[in-house]
Amino acid sequence: MIRWPESPDAREALEEWFAAAAPGTSYLSGDFLDFRGADLSNLDLTGAYLANSNLTGVRFEDANLGDANLNNCELGRADFSFADLAKAEMVGCLAGNARFRAARLFSVQLDDAVLTGADLSHAILNSAKLYRTDLRDANLEFASLRWCTLGGTNMPAVLTGARLFGCQLEGAKGSVIGPVFVDQEATRSLGGADLQAWFAEHGAEQVQVAS
């Protein structure tokens, strides 16, 4: 444990979890708690139940949050760099300006999530679900979005101003709102038919660009 949260209730939940069993054999229960001020880097938080909790600015670098429930969490400026969030539920979370650099987000559910300005560079989002996900101005450079679902016809993912240079998009499908930046210098912006053609050129023939 690197740094405890400021809230006594959140600290108590962590202490009880540590005392209950060896790491990896029990689940942290921290729903509706305030973990601000904590540094939970490198911890095995597999299956943690943190729905509706306040994780603003909390550090989770290289932590394991596979199968965790982060629905409706406040995650603004949280740092998940190199963390494993495979199959986590993050529906409705507020993660503006959060860092997910090189994080493993395989098959994560991000429906209705807000990730404006988030850093998802080099992240693995294969098979993720992104219905109505707000990714405006997010950095997705060199991220893998293979086989992910970028929203639906009436529930498009919002990618306006996002950076997609170097993305791996094979098999991606869904509906998006642009325009997006497709060059490394973030000076070339594509929208409409041009953006749809760009997706097709990168193996995502089933991605539609909403008007």
PyMOL CGO cylinders between C-alpha atoms (Angstrom):
from pymol import cmd
from pymol.cgo import CYLINDER

trace = [
    CYLINDER, 0.00, 0.00, 0.00, 1.63, 3.24, -1.16, 0.3, 1, 1, 1, 1, 1, 1,
    CYLINDER, 1.63, 3.24, -1.16, -0.76, 5.90, 0.17, 0.3, 1, 1, 1, 1, 1, 1,
    CYLINDER, -0.76, 5.90, 0.17, -4.06, 5.61, 2.03, 0.3, 1, 1, 1, 1, 1, 1,
    CYLINDER, -4.06, 5.61, 2.03, -7.18, 7.57, 1.03, 0.3, 1, 1, 1, 1, 1, 1,
    CYLINDER, -7.18, 7.57, 1.03, -8.09, 10.63, 3.06, 0.3, 1, 1, 1, 1, 1, 1,
    CYLINDER, -8.09, 10.63, 3.06, -11.55, 9.28, 3.92, 0.3, 1, 1, 1, 1, 1, 1,
    CYLINDER, -11.55, 9.28, 3.92, -11.64, 7.13, 7.11, 0.3, 1, 1, 1, 1, 1, 1,
    CYLINDER, -11.64, 7.13, 7.11, -14.41, 4.97, 5.64, 0.3, 1, 1, 1, 1, 1, 1,
    CYLINDER, -14.41, 4.97, 5.64, -12.42, 4.19, 2.49, 0.3, 1, 1, 1, 1, 1, 1,
    CYLINDER, -12.42, 4.19, 2.49, -9.32, 3.44, 4.55, 0.3, 1, 1, 1, 1, 1, 1,
    CYLINDER, -9.32, 3.44, 4.55, -11.33, 1.08, 6.76, 0.3, 1, 1, 1, 1, 1, 1,
    CYLINDER, -11.33, 1.08, 6.76, -12.63, -0.77, 3.68, 0.3, 1, 1, 1, 1, 1, 1,
    CYLINDER, -12.63, -0.77, 3.68, -9.07, -1.24, 2.45, 0.3, 1, 1, 1, 1, 1, 1,
    CYLINDER, -9.07, -1.24, 2.45, -7.82, -2.36, 5.86, 0.3, 1, 1, 1, 1, 1, 1,
    CYLINDER, -7.82, -2.36, 5.86, -10.62, -4.91, 6.14, 0.3, 1, 1, 1, 1, 1, 1,
    CYLINDER, -10.62, -4.91, 6.14, -9.81, -6.19, 2.67, 0.3, 1, 1, 1, 1, 1, 1,
    CYLINDER, -9.81, -6.19, 2.67, -6.12, -6.55, 3.50, 0.3, 1, 1, 1, 1, 1, 1,
    CYLINDER, -6.12, -6.55, 3.50, -6.95, -8.38, 6.75, 0.3, 1, 1, 1, 1, 1, 1,
    CYLINDER, -6.95, -8.38, 6.75, -9.58, -10.71, 5.27, 0.3, 1, 1, 1, 1, 1, 1,
    CYLINDER, -9.58, -10.71, 5.27, -7.32, -12.94, 3.23, 0.3, 1, 1, 1, 1, 1, 1,
    CYLINDER, -7.32, -12.94, 3.23, -4.23, -13.06, 1.09, 0.3, 1, 1, 1, 1, 1, 1,
    CYLINDER, -4.23, -13.06, 1.09, -4.30, -10.62, -1.87, 0.3, 1, 1, 1, 1, 1, 1,
    CYLINDER, -4.30, -10.62, -1.87, -6.15, -12.06, -4.83, 0.3, 1, 1, 1, 1, 1, 1,
    CYLINDER, -6.15, -12.06, -4.83, -8.45, -14.31, -2.78, 0.3, 1, 1, 1, 1, 1, 1,
    CYLINDER, -8.45, -14.31, -2.78, -11.03, -11.71, -1.67, 0.3, 1, 1, 1, 1, 1, 1,
    CYLINDER, -11.03, -11.71, -1.67, -12.79, -8.76, -3.28, 0.3, 1, 1, 1, 1, 1, 1,
    CYLINDER, -12.79, -8.76, -3.28, -12.51, -5.16, -2.15, 0.3, 1, 1, 1, 1, 1, 1,
    CYLINDER, -12.51, -5.16, -2.15, -15.95, -3.71, -1.42, 0.3, 1, 1, 1, 1, 1, 1,
    CYLINDER, -15.95, -3.71, -1.42, -15.78, 0.06, -1.75, 0.3, 1, 1, 1, 1, 1, 1,
    CYLINDER, -15.78, 0.06, -1.75, -18.98, 1.18, -3.46, 0.3, 1, 1, 1, 1, 1, 1,
    CYLINDER, -18.98, 1.18, -3.46, -20.09, 4.76, -2.75, 0.3, 1, 1, 1, 1, 1, 1,
    CYLINDER, -20.09, 4.76, -2.75, -16.83, 5.49, -0.86, 0.3, 1, 1, 1, 1, 1, 1,
    CYLINDER, -16.83, 5.49, -0.86, -14.37, 8.35, -1.37, 0.3, 1, 1, 1, 1, 1, 1,
    CYLINDER, -14.37, 8.35, -1.37, -10.86, 7.10, -2.22, 0.3, 1, 1, 1, 1, 1, 1,
    CYLINDER, -10.86, 7.10, -2.22, -9.37, 10.48, -3.12, 0.3, 1, 1, 1, 1, 1, 1,
    CYLINDER, -9.37, 10.48, -3.12, -5.77, 10.89, -2.09, 0.3, 1, 1, 1, 1, 1, 1,
    CYLINDER, -5.77, 10.89, -2.09, -4.98, 7.18, -2.40, 0.3, 1, 1, 1, 1, 1, 1,
    CYLINDER, -4.98, 7.18, -2.40, -2.22, 5.54, -4.39, 0.3, 1, 1, 1, 1, 1, 1,
    CYLINDER, -2.22, 5.54, -4.39, -3.32, 1.97, -5.14, 0.3, 1, 1, 1, 1, 1, 1,
    CYLINDER, -3.32, 1.97, -5.14, -0.63, 1.25, -7.70, 0.3, 1, 1, 1, 1, 1, 1,
    CYLINDER, -0.63, 1.25, -7.70, 0.53, -2.35, -8.14, 0.3, 1, 1, 1, 1, 1, 1,
    CYLINDER, 0.53, -2.35, -8.14, -2.32, -3.82, -6.06, 0.3, 1, 1, 1, 1, 1, 1,
    CYLINDER, -2.32, -3.82, -6.06, -4.29, -6.89, -7.15, 0.3, 1, 1, 1, 1, 1, 1,
    CYLINDER, -4.29, -6.89, -7.15, -7.82, -5.49, -7.11, 0.3, 1, 1, 1, 1, 1, 1,
    CYLINDER, -7.82, -5.49, -7.11, -9.34, -8.19, -9.29, 0.3, 1, 1, 1, 1, 1, 1,
    CYLINDER, -9.34, -8.19, -9.29, -13.13, -8.14, -9.04, 0.3, 1, 1, 1, 1, 1, 1,
    CYLINDER, -13.13, -8.14, -9.04, -13.19, -5.04, -6.82, 0.3, 1, 1, 1, 1, 1, 1,
    CYLINDER, -13.19, -5.04, -6.82, -16.66, -3.55, -6.36, 0.3, 1, 1, 1, 1, 1, 1,
    CYLINDER, -16.66, -3.55, -6.36, -16.19, 0.22, -6.58, 0.3, 1, 1, 1, 1, 1, 1,
    CYLINDER, -16.19, 0.22, -6.58, -19.43, 1.32, -8.23, 0.3, 1, 1, 1, 1, 1, 1,
    CYLINDER, -19.43, 1.32, -8.23, -20.42, 4.94, -7.59, 0.3, 1, 1, 1, 1, 1, 1,
    CYLINDER, -20.42, 4.94, -7.59, -17.19, 5.64, -5.72, 0.3, 1, 1, 1, 1, 1, 1,
    CYLINDER, -17.19, 5.64, -5.72, -15.08, 8.78, -5.96, 0.3, 1, 1, 1, 1, 1, 1,
    CYLINDER, -15.08, 8.78, -5.96, -11.69, 7.87, -7.43, 0.3, 1, 1, 1, 1, 1, 1,
    CYLINDER, -11.69, 7.87, -7.43, -10.79, 11.34, -8.66, 0.3, 1, 1, 1, 1, 1, 1,
    CYLINDER, -10.79, 11.34, -8.66, -7.02, 11.61, -9.03, 0.3, 1, 1, 1, 1, 1, 1,
    CYLINDER, -7.02, 11.61, -9.03, -6.38, 8.14, -7.53, 0.3, 1, 1, 1, 1, 1, 1,
    CYLINDER, -6.38, 8.14, -7.53, -3.33, 6.30, -8.88, 0.3, 1, 1, 1, 1, 1, 1,
    CYLINDER, -3.33, 6.30, -8.88, -3.77, 2.73, -10.13, 0.3, 1, 1, 1, 1, 1, 1,
    CYLINDER, -3.77, 2.73, -10.13, -0.55, 2.36, -12.10, 0.3, 1, 1, 1, 1, 1, 1,
    CYLINDER, -0.55, 2.36, -12.10, 0.17, -1.27, -12.97, 0.3, 1, 1, 1, 1, 1, 1,
    CYLINDER, 0.17, -1.27, -12.97, -2.73, -2.42, -10.76, 0.3, 1, 1, 1, 1, 1, 1,
    CYLINDER, -2.73, -2.42, -10.76, -4.96, -5.38, -11.62, 0.3, 1, 1, 1, 1, 1, 1,
    CYLINDER, -4.96, -5.38, -11.62, -8.62, -4.35, -11.89, 0.3, 1, 1, 1, 1, 1, 1,
    CYLINDER, -8.62, -4.35, -11.89, -9.79, -7.21, -14.07, 0.3, 1, 1, 1, 1, 1, 1,
    CYLINDER, -9.79, -7.21, -14.07, -13.56, -7.83, -13.75, 0.3, 1, 1, 1, 1, 1, 1,
    CYLINDER, -13.56, -7.83, -13.75, -13.86, -4.83, -11.42, 0.3, 1, 1, 1, 1, 1, 1,
    CYLINDER, -13.86, -4.83, -11.42, -17.10, -2.86, -11.20, 0.3, 1, 1, 1, 1, 1, 1,
    CYLINDER, -17.10, -2.86, -11.20, -16.42, 0.84, -11.77, 0.3, 1, 1, 1, 1, 1, 1,
    CYLINDER, -16.42, 0.84, -11.77, -19.90, 1.77, -12.96, 0.3, 1, 1, 1, 1, 1, 1,
    CYLINDER, -19.90, 1.77, -12.96, -20.79, 5.44, -12.42, 0.3, 1, 1, 1, 1, 1, 1,
    CYLINDER, -20.79, 5.44, -12.42, -17.45, 6.17, -10.74, 0.3, 1, 1, 1, 1, 1, 1,
    CYLINDER, -17.45, 6.17, -10.74, -15.81, 9.57, -10.68, 0.3, 1, 1, 1, 1, 1, 1,
    CYLINDER, -15.81, 9.57, -10.68, -12.43, 8.92, -12.31, 0.3, 1, 1, 1, 1, 1, 1,
    CYLINDER, -12.43, 8.92, -12.31, -11.33, 12.38, -13.40, 0.3, 1, 1, 1, 1, 1, 1,
    CYLINDER, -11.33, 12.38, -13.40, -7.52, 12.63, -13.60, 0.3, 1, 1, 1, 1, 1, 1,
    CYLINDER, -7.52, 12.63, -13.60, -7.12, 9.08, -12.21, 0.3, 1, 1, 1, 1, 1, 1,
    CYLINDER, -7.12, 9.08, -12.21, -4.00, 7.28, -13.45, 0.3, 1, 1, 1, 1, 1, 1,
    CYLINDER, -4.00, 7.28, -13.45, -4.49, 3.75, -14.81, 0.3, 1, 1, 1, 1, 1, 1,
    CYLINDER, -4.49, 3.75, -14.81, -1.24, 3.65, -16.79, 0.3, 1, 1, 1, 1, 1, 1,
    CYLINDER, -1.24, 3.65, -16.79, -0.22, 0.04, -17.51, 0.3, 1, 1, 1, 1, 1, 1,
    CYLINDER, -0.22, 0.04, -17.51, -3.14, -1.24, -15.40, 0.3, 1, 1, 1, 1, 1, 1,
    CYLINDER, -3.14, -1.24, -15.40, -5.14, -4.36, -16.30, 0.3, 1, 1, 1, 1, 1, 1,
    CYLINDER, -5.14, -4.36, -16.30, -8.86, -3.57, -16.58, 0.3, 1, 1, 1, 1, 1, 1,
    CYLINDER, -8.86, -3.57, -16.58, -9.85, -6.57, -18.72, 0.3, 1, 1, 1, 1, 1, 1,
    CYLINDER, -9.85, -6.57, -18.72, -13.61, -7.15, -18.68, 0.3, 1, 1, 1, 1, 1, 1,
    CYLINDER, -13.61, -7.15, -18.68, -14.18, -4.34, -16.16, 0.3, 1, 1, 1, 1, 1, 1,
    CYLINDER, -14.18, -4.34, -16.16, -17.57, -2.62, -16.08, 0.3, 1, 1, 1, 1, 1, 1,
    CYLINDER, -17.57, -2.62, -16.08, -17.19, 1.14, -16.45, 0.3, 1, 1, 1, 1, 1, 1,
    CYLINDER, -17.19, 1.14, -16.45, -20.66, 2.14, -17.63, 0.3, 1, 1, 1, 1, 1, 1,
    CYLINDER, -20.66, 2.14, -17.63, -21.44, 5.80, -16.97, 0.3, 1, 1, 1, 1, 1, 1,
    CYLINDER, -21.44, 5.80, -16.97, -18.08, 6.59, -15.40, 0.3, 1, 1, 1, 1, 1, 1,
    CYLINDER, -18.08, 6.59, -15.40, -16.74, 10.15, -15.52, 0.3, 1, 1, 1, 1, 1, 1,
    CYLINDER, -16.74, 10.15, -15.52, -13.09, 9.87, -16.53, 0.3, 1, 1, 1, 1, 1, 1,
    CYLINDER, -13.09, 9.87, -16.53, -12.24, 13.23, -18.03, 0.3, 1, 1, 1, 1, 1, 1,
    CYLINDER, -12.24, 13.23, -18.03, -8.48, 13.71, -18.41, 0.3, 1, 1, 1, 1, 1, 1,
    CYLINDER, -8.48, 13.71, -18.41, -7.80, 10.28, -16.88, 0.3, 1, 1, 1, 1, 1, 1,
    CYLINDER, -7.80, 10.28, -16.88, -4.69, 8.38, -17.94, 0.3, 1, 1, 1, 1, 1, 1,
    CYLINDER, -4.69, 8.38, -17.94, -5.00, 4.90, -19.44, 0.3, 1, 1, 1, 1, 1, 1,
    CYLINDER, -5.00, 4.90, -19.44, -1.65, 4.87, -21.21, 0.3, 1, 1, 1, 1, 1, 1,
    CYLINDER, -1.65, 4.87, -21.21, -0.77, 1.29, -22.24, 0.3, 1, 1, 1, 1, 1, 1,
    CYLINDER, -0.77, 1.29, -22.24, -3.62, -0.02, -20.08, 0.3, 1, 1, 1, 1, 1, 1,
    CYLINDER, -3.62, -0.02, -20.08, -5.30, -3.34, -20.89, 0.3, 1, 1, 1, 1, 1, 1,
    CYLINDER, -5.30, -3.34, -20.89, -8.99, -2.59, -21.47, 0.3, 1, 1, 1, 1, 1, 1,
    CYLINDER, -8.99, -2.59, -21.47, -9.88, -5.82, -23.27, 0.3, 1, 1, 1, 1, 1, 1,
    CYLINDER, -9.88, -5.82, -23.27, -13.64, -6.34, -23.51, 0.3, 1, 1, 1, 1, 1, 1,
    CYLINDER, -13.64, -6.34, -23.51, -14.35, -3.47, -21.11, 0.3, 1, 1, 1, 1, 1, 1,
    CYLINDER, -14.35, -3.47, -21.11, -17.84, -1.92, -21.03, 0.3, 1, 1, 1, 1, 1, 1,
    CYLINDER, -17.84, -1.92, -21.03, -17.62, 1.86, -21.42, 0.3, 1, 1, 1, 1, 1, 1,
    CYLINDER, -17.62, 1.86, -21.42, -21.20, 2.63, -22.47, 0.3, 1, 1, 1, 1, 1, 1,
    CYLINDER, -21.20, 2.63, -22.47, -22.26, 6.21, -21.61, 0.3, 1, 1, 1, 1, 1, 1,
    CYLINDER, -22.26, 6.21, -21.61, -18.80, 6.89, -20.15, 0.3, 1, 1, 1, 1, 1, 1,
    CYLINDER, -18.80, 6.89, -20.15, -17.17, 10.31, -20.41, 0.3, 1, 1, 1, 1, 1, 1,
    CYLINDER, -17.17, 10.31, -20.41, -13.46, 10.19, -21.32, 0.3, 1, 1, 1, 1, 1, 1,
    CYLINDER, -13.46, 10.19, -21.32, -12.99, 13.68, -22.70, 0.3, 1, 1, 1, 1, 1, 1,
    CYLINDER, -12.99, 13.68, -22.70, -9.31, 14.53, -22.95, 0.3, 1, 1, 1, 1, 1, 1,
    CYLINDER, -9.31, 14.53, -22.95, -8.29, 11.11, -21.62, 0.3, 1, 1, 1, 1, 1, 1,
    CYLINDER, -8.29, 11.11, -21.62, -4.94, 9.58, -22.55, 0.3, 1, 1, 1, 1, 1, 1,
    CYLINDER, -4.94, 9.58, -22.55, -5.57, 6.13, -24.06, 0.3, 1, 1, 1, 1, 1, 1,
    CYLINDER, -5.57, 6.13, -24.06, -2.39, 6.02, -26.12, 0.3, 1, 1, 1, 1, 1, 1,
    CYLINDER, -2.39, 6.02, -26.12, -1.04, 2.49, -26.62, 0.3, 1, 1, 1, 1, 1, 1,
    CYLINDER, -1.04, 2.49, -26.62, -4.03, 1.07, -24.71, 0.3, 1, 1, 1, 1, 1, 1,
    CYLINDER, -4.03, 1.07, -24.71, -5.60, -2.25, -25.69, 0.3, 1, 1, 1, 1, 1, 1,
    CYLINDER, -5.60, -2.25, -25.69, -9.35, -1.83, -26.20, 0.3, 1, 1, 1, 1, 1, 1,
    CYLINDER, -9.35, -1.83, -26.20, -9.93, -4.99, -28.22, 0.3, 1, 1, 1, 1, 1, 1,
    CYLINDER, -9.93, -4.99, -28.22, -13.60, -6.09, -28.11, 0.3, 1, 1, 1, 1, 1, 1,
    CYLINDER, -13.60, -6.09, -28.11, -14.55, -3.12, -25.89, 0.3, 1, 1, 1, 1, 1, 1,
    CYLINDER, -14.55, -3.12, -25.89, -18.08, -1.72, -26.02, 0.3, 1, 1, 1, 1, 1, 1,
    CYLINDER, -18.08, -1.72, -26.02, -18.33, 2.03, -26.51, 0.3, 1, 1, 1, 1, 1, 1,
    CYLINDER, -18.33, 2.03, -26.51, -22.02, 2.91, -26.89, 0.3, 1, 1, 1, 1, 1, 1,
    CYLINDER, -22.02, 2.91, -26.89, -22.49, 6.69, -26.49, 0.3, 1, 1, 1, 1, 1, 1,
    CYLINDER, -22.49, 6.69, -26.49, -18.97, 6.94, -25.10, 0.3, 1, 1, 1, 1, 1, 1,
    CYLINDER, -18.97, 6.94, -25.10, -17.70, 10.53, -25.09, 0.3, 1, 1, 1, 1, 1, 1,
    CYLINDER, -17.70, 10.53, -25.09, -14.09, 10.53, -26.31, 0.3, 1, 1, 1, 1, 1, 1,
    CYLINDER, -14.09, 10.53, -26.31, -13.84, 14.14, -27.41, 0.3, 1, 1, 1, 1, 1, 1,
    CYLINDER, -13.84, 14.14, -27.41, -10.24, 15.32, -27.57, 0.3, 1, 1, 1, 1, 1, 1,
    CYLINDER, -10.24, 15.32, -27.57, -8.98, 11.96, -26.26, 0.3, 1, 1, 1, 1, 1, 1,
    CYLINDER, -8.98, 11.96, -26.26, -5.57, 10.65, -27.25, 0.3, 1, 1, 1, 1, 1, 1,
    CYLINDER, -5.57, 10.65, -27.25, -5.96, 7.21, -28.85, 0.3, 1, 1, 1, 1, 1, 1,
    CYLINDER, -5.96, 7.21, -28.85, -2.66, 7.18, -30.71, 0.3, 1, 1, 1, 1, 1, 1,
    CYLINDER, -2.66, 7.18, -30.71, -1.30, 3.67, -31.24, 0.3, 1, 1, 1, 1, 1, 1,
    CYLINDER, -1.30, 3.67, -31.24, -4.21, 2.17, -29.31, 0.3, 1, 1, 1, 1, 1, 1,
    CYLINDER, -4.21, 2.17, -29.31, -5.67, -1.17, -30.38, 0.3, 1, 1, 1, 1, 1, 1,
    CYLINDER, -5.67, -1.17, -30.38, -9.41, -1.01, -31.12, 0.3, 1, 1, 1, 1, 1, 1,
    CYLINDER, -9.41, -1.01, -31.12, -9.65, -4.36, -32.88, 0.3, 1, 1, 1, 1, 1, 1,
    CYLINDER, -9.65, -4.36, -32.88, -13.14, -5.87, -32.89, 0.3, 1, 1, 1, 1, 1, 1,
    CYLINDER, -13.14, -5.87, -32.89, -14.47, -3.15, -30.61, 0.3, 1, 1, 1, 1, 1, 1,
    CYLINDER, -14.47, -3.15, -30.61, -17.99, -1.76, -30.94, 0.3, 1, 1, 1, 1, 1, 1,
    CYLINDER, -17.99, -1.76, -30.94, -17.92, 2.00, -31.41, 0.3, 1, 1, 1, 1, 1, 1,
    CYLINDER, -17.92, 2.00, -31.41, -21.55, 2.59, -30.57, 0.3, 1, 1, 1, 1, 1, 1,
    CYLINDER, -21.55, 2.59, -30.57, -24.62, 1.92, -32.67, 0.3, 1, 1, 1, 1, 1, 1,
    CYLINDER, -24.62, 1.92, -32.67, -26.75, 3.84, -35.15, 0.3, 1, 1, 1, 1, 1, 1,
    CYLINDER, -26.75, 3.84, -35.15, -28.62, 5.77, -32.44, 0.3, 1, 1, 1, 1, 1, 1,
    CYLINDER, -28.62, 5.77, -32.44, -25.84, 5.48, -29.87, 0.3, 1, 1, 1, 1, 1, 1,
    CYLINDER, -25.84, 5.48, -29.87, -22.64, 6.59, -31.64, 0.3, 1, 1, 1, 1, 1, 1,
    CYLINDER, -22.64, 6.59, -31.64, -19.29, 7.02, -29.93, 0.3, 1, 1, 1, 1, 1, 1,
    CYLINDER, -19.29, 7.02, -29.93, -18.25, 10.69, -29.96, 0.3, 1, 1, 1, 1, 1, 1,
    CYLINDER, -18.25, 10.69, -29.96, -14.70, 11.02, -31.29, 0.3, 1, 1, 1, 1, 1, 1,
    CYLINDER, -14.70, 11.02, -31.29, -14.71, 14.72, -32.12, 0.3, 1, 1, 1, 1, 1, 1,
    CYLINDER, -14.71, 14.72, -32.12, -11.17, 16.04, -31.87, 0.3, 1, 1, 1, 1, 1, 1,
    CYLINDER, -11.17, 16.04, -31.87, -9.73, 12.68, -30.84, 0.3, 1, 1, 1, 1, 1, 1,
    CYLINDER, -9.73, 12.68, -30.84, -6.28, 11.61, -32.06, 0.3, 1, 1, 1, 1, 1, 1,
    CYLINDER, -6.28, 11.61, -32.06, -6.29, 8.25, -33.86, 0.3, 1, 1, 1, 1, 1, 1,
    CYLINDER, -6.29, 8.25, -33.86, -2.86, 8.16, -35.48, 0.3, 1, 1, 1, 1, 1, 1,
    CYLINDER, -2.86, 8.16, -35.48, -1.41, 4.64, -35.45, 0.3, 1, 1, 1, 1, 1, 1,
    CYLINDER, -1.41, 4.64, -35.45, -4.61, 2.98, -34.20, 0.3, 1, 1, 1, 1, 1, 1,
    CYLINDER, -4.61, 2.98, -34.20, -5.21, -0.69, -34.95, 0.3, 1, 1, 1, 1, 1, 1,
    CYLINDER, -5.21, -0.69, -34.95, -8.82, -0.93, -36.10, 0.3, 1, 1, 1, 1, 1, 1,
    CYLINDER, -8.82, -0.93, -36.10, -9.24, -4.30, -37.79, 0.3, 1, 1, 1, 1, 1, 1,
    CYLINDER, -9.24, -4.30, -37.79, -12.74, -5.66, -37.28, 0.3, 1, 1, 1, 1, 1, 1,
    CYLINDER, -12.74, -5.66, -37.28, -14.05, -2.60, -35.44, 0.3, 1, 1, 1, 1, 1, 1,
    CYLINDER, -14.05, -2.60, -35.44, -17.69, -1.76, -36.08, 0.3, 1, 1, 1, 1, 1, 1,
    CYLINDER, -17.69, -1.76, -36.08, -20.35, 0.71, -35.04, 0.3, 1, 1, 1, 1, 1, 1,
    CYLINDER, -20.35, 0.71, -35.04, -21.11, 4.37, -35.50, 0.3, 1, 1, 1, 1, 1, 1,
    CYLINDER, -21.11, 4.37, -35.50, -19.01, 7.42, -34.61, 0.3, 1, 1, 1, 1, 1, 1,
    CYLINDER, -19.01, 7.42, -34.61, -19.18, 11.19, -34.66, 0.3, 1, 1, 1, 1, 1, 1,
    CYLINDER, -19.18, 11.19, -34.66, -16.12, 13.02, -35.99, 0.3, 1, 1, 1, 1, 1, 1,
    CYLINDER, -16.12, 13.02, -35.99, -14.08, 14.76, -37.13, 0.3, 1, 1, 1, 1, 1, 1,
    CYLINDER, -14.08, 14.76, -37.13, -10.87, 13.18, -35.80, 0.3, 1, 1, 1, 1, 1, 1,
    CYLINDER, -10.87, 13.18, -35.80, -7.15, 13.77, -36.23, 0.3, 1, 1, 1, 1, 1, 1,
    CYLINDER, -7.15, 13.77, -36.23, -5.42, 11.00, -38.17, 0.3, 1, 1, 1, 1, 1, 1,
    CYLINDER, -5.42, 11.00, -38.17, -1.84, 12.28, -38.43, 0.3, 1, 1, 1, 1, 1, 1,
    CYLINDER, -1.84, 12.28, -38.43, 0.87, 12.35, -35.78, 0.3, 1, 1, 1, 1, 1, 1,
    CYLINDER, 0.87, 12.35, -35.78, 1.04, 16.14, -35.72, 0.3, 1, 1, 1, 1, 1, 1,
    CYLINDER, 1.04, 16.14, -35.72, -2.74, 16.39, -35.19, 0.3, 1, 1, 1, 1, 1, 1,
    CYLINDER, -2.74, 16.39, -35.19, -3.13, 18.78, -38.09, 0.3, 1, 1, 1, 1, 1, 1,
    CYLINDER, -3.13, 18.78, -38.09, -5.09, 16.56, -40.52, 0.3, 1, 1, 1, 1, 1, 1,
    CYLINDER, -5.09, 16.56, -40.52, -8.72, 16.29, -39.52, 0.3, 1, 1, 1, 1, 1, 1,
    CYLINDER, -8.72, 16.29, -39.52, -11.20, 13.97, -41.25, 0.3, 1, 1, 1, 1, 1, 1,
    CYLINDER, -11.20, 13.97, -41.25, -14.97, 13.77, -40.97, 0.3, 1, 1, 1, 1, 1, 1,
    CYLINDER, -14.97, 13.77, -40.97, -17.97, 12.51, -42.91, 0.3, 1, 1, 1, 1, 1, 1,
    CYLINDER, -17.97, 12.51, -42.91, -17.31, 10.34, -45.96, 0.3, 1, 1, 1, 1, 1, 1,
    CYLINDER, -17.31, 10.34, -45.96, -13.56, 10.94, -45.76, 0.3, 1, 1, 1, 1, 1, 1,
    CYLINDER, -13.56, 10.94, -45.76, -13.42, 9.61, -42.21, 0.3, 1, 1, 1, 1, 1, 1,
    CYLINDER, -13.42, 9.61, -42.21, -15.56, 6.61, -43.11, 0.3, 1, 1, 1, 1, 1, 1,
    CYLINDER, -15.56, 6.61, -43.11, -13.22, 5.80, -45.98, 0.3, 1, 1, 1, 1, 1, 1,
    CYLINDER, -13.22, 5.80, -45.98, -10.24, 6.14, -43.61, 0.3, 1, 1, 1, 1, 1, 1,
    CYLINDER, -10.24, 6.14, -43.61, -11.78, 3.61, -41.23, 0.3, 1, 1, 1, 1, 1, 1,
    CYLINDER, -11.78, 3.61, -41.23, -12.38, 1.22, -44.14, 0.3, 1, 1, 1, 1, 1, 1,
    CYLINDER, -12.38, 1.22, -44.14, -8.77, 1.59, -45.27, 0.3, 1, 1, 1, 1, 1, 1,
    CYLINDER, -8.77, 1.59, -45.27, -7.69, 0.52, -41.79, 0.3, 1, 1, 1, 1, 1, 1,
    CYLINDER, -7.69, 0.52, -41.79, -9.78, -2.65, -41.68, 0.3, 1, 1, 1, 1, 1, 1,
    CYLINDER, -9.78, -2.65, -41.68, -12.91, -1.19, -40.04, 0.3, 1, 1, 1, 1, 1, 1,
    CYLINDER, -12.91, -1.19, -40.04, -15.31, -1.42, -42.98, 0.3, 1, 1, 1, 1, 1, 1,
    CYLINDER, -15.31, -1.42, -42.98, -18.32, -1.67, -40.65, 0.3, 1, 1, 1, 1, 1, 1,
    CYLINDER, -18.32, -1.67, -40.65, -17.75, 1.67, -38.93, 0.3, 1, 1, 1, 1, 1, 1,
    CYLINDER, -17.75, 1.67, -38.93, -20.24, 4.29, -40.03, 0.3, 1, 1, 1, 1, 1, 1,
    CYLINDER, -20.24, 4.29, -40.03, -19.76, 8.03, -39.55, 0.3, 1, 1, 1, 1, 1, 1,
    CYLINDER, -19.76, 8.03, -39.55, -22.90, 9.71, -38.25, 0.3, 1, 1, 1, 1, 1, 1,
    CYLINDER, -22.90, 9.71, -38.25, -23.87, 13.05, -39.77, 0.3, 1, 1, 1, 1, 1, 1,
]
cmd.load_cgo(trace, "trace")
